[in-house]
Amino acid sequence: MATNERNIVLTGFMGTGKTTVGRLVAQQIGWQFVDSDDAIVERAGLSIPEIFTQHGEEVFRQIEREVCRSLAVQQAVVIATGGGMLVDAVNRQIMLDSGFVVCLMATPAAIESRLTGAEATNRPLLQHDWIALFNSRQEAYNMIPHQVDTTDKSPDEVAQEIVNLWRNA
């Protein structure tokens, strides 16, 4: 499959801009946008906080694995993954094999400033020590070949950088 036919997959920690930037990338290249968290909610018939509360993180991760596999077989789609989806080595390999994967990075200070108010209530893992979670995921994020730091860039600048990376791959 040619690089320009492969999905563009955005991953990274919560608050790095995956959904916002993913929508912009999809608009720029005329592809469909899918947020994996939305696909999980649709599949489960519950919000993400409800899945965590009623069934726990392991059930959430199982649904996430199913969604990962179903998204990977699509073509010409921009996918924003949940922050933990590609921490899982199997999910990461599935997406690396089927798509052009970019990890969005940001400093902890930038992430904290972005995750406030109503946004925070939809993120169950934010209720814990998110800095420890951030640190624990860095090794997996570093395995992603393409990295874009979103800290001091607008969503439009990040989207353009990703499109340029993808076109030149």
N, C-alpha and C positions, 0 to 999 in steps of 0.2 A: 504494500500500500504506500503510495507516495506521501511524503510528509504533509503536503498541503491538503490531503484527504483525511488525515488522521485527526481525531478529536483533539481539541486543546483542553487540557486539564489543569485547573488551578488548585493548588493545595497550599497549606500553610496554617499557622496558628489562627485562632479566632481573632478578629479585629485587624487582620492584615489587608482586607479589602477584596477577598475572593469573589463575593457575590456582586458587589458594585462594579468592580473591574471586569468580571466575567460578562456582565450584561453589555458593557461598553465594547469589549472585544467582539462579542457576537454581533452587535450592531455594525461595527466597522467592516466585518468580513461577510455579513449577510447570512450568518448561521443561526441556528436555534440555540437558546441558552437553557441549561438545566442546572438547578441547584440540587445537589444530592440530598440535602436536608429536606427539601420540599418533596422529593421522591420518597424519602423514608416516611414522612408524615402521611403521604397519600397511601403508601403500601400498608402502614400500620393502622390507619384510621384514627390516630392519636397524635397530639402535639409531641414534640421532643421532650418537654418537661413531663408530660403525662406518661410517656414510655418509660422514662427513668424512674418516676415515682411508682408506677403500677407494676413494672416488670423488671426494672434494674438495668444497669449498663450492659450486662452481657446480652440480654435480648436486643437492646438497641444495636450492639455491635454485630449481632447475627443478621438483623435486617439490613444494616449498613453493608455487610458483605454481599448479600443478595442484590442490593441496589448497585453496588460497584460492578458486579458481573453483568448486570443487565445494561448499565450505561456503557460499559466497555465495548459491547458489540455494535453500538450505534456508530454512525459515521457523520462527519461534518457537524459536530455538536461541540459547543463550548460548555464545559462542565466545571462547576465550582464544587469541590468536595468539602465535606465537614472537616474540621481541623484534625480529627483523629483517624480519618479513613485511610490515609496512606502511611500512617505510622505502622499499621499492620503490614508485614512484609509481603504477604500473599496479595493483598489489595494493591500495594505499591507496584508489584511486578505486573499484575494484570493491566494497570493503567499505563505503566511504562511500555509494555508490549503493544498496547493498542492506541496510545495517544502521545501527543507532544505535551509533556508535563512540565509545569513551571511552579516553583515554590515561591510564594510571596512571603517576604520577611519584613519585620519592623522591630524597632526597639521596644522593650517592655514599657517605657514611658509613653510611647506613641500608642501602643495597644491599650494601655490603661485609659488614656484620654478618649479613645474611640468607643470603649465599652462602658457606657454610662446609661443610667435611666432605664427606660423600657427595653432597650437592647439587651441589657444584662439579665433580665428576668427570663428570657428565652434560651439562656445558656446555662444548663444545670452545672456544668463543670466549672463555671466561673464562681460558683458559690464556695468552692474549695480553695486551696492554696494554688491559685492559677500560675504563679511564678514558678513553683515547683513543677507543675504540669508543663509549662513552657520549656523549662530547662530539660525535662525528661524527654521531650519530643525532638530536641535539636539534632540528635544523631540521625534519626530517621529523615528529618527534613534535609539534612546535609547530603543524603543519598540521592536527592533529586538533582539531575544534571543542570537544569536551568534555574537560576535564582534571581529574583528581582526584589530589591529593597524598596518598600513603599513609604518609608518613614517620612521623608521630606518631599514627596511627590504628590501631585494631584491624581485622582483616579484616571483622568484623561491621559496624563503623561505615562502612567503605568500601563494602561491599555495599549498605547502606541508602542511602548517598549516591547511588550509581549508580541504584538503583531509583527514588529520588525524581527524579533528573534525567530518567530515561527516562519516567516517568509525567507529568512536567510539560513534556515536549518538544512 
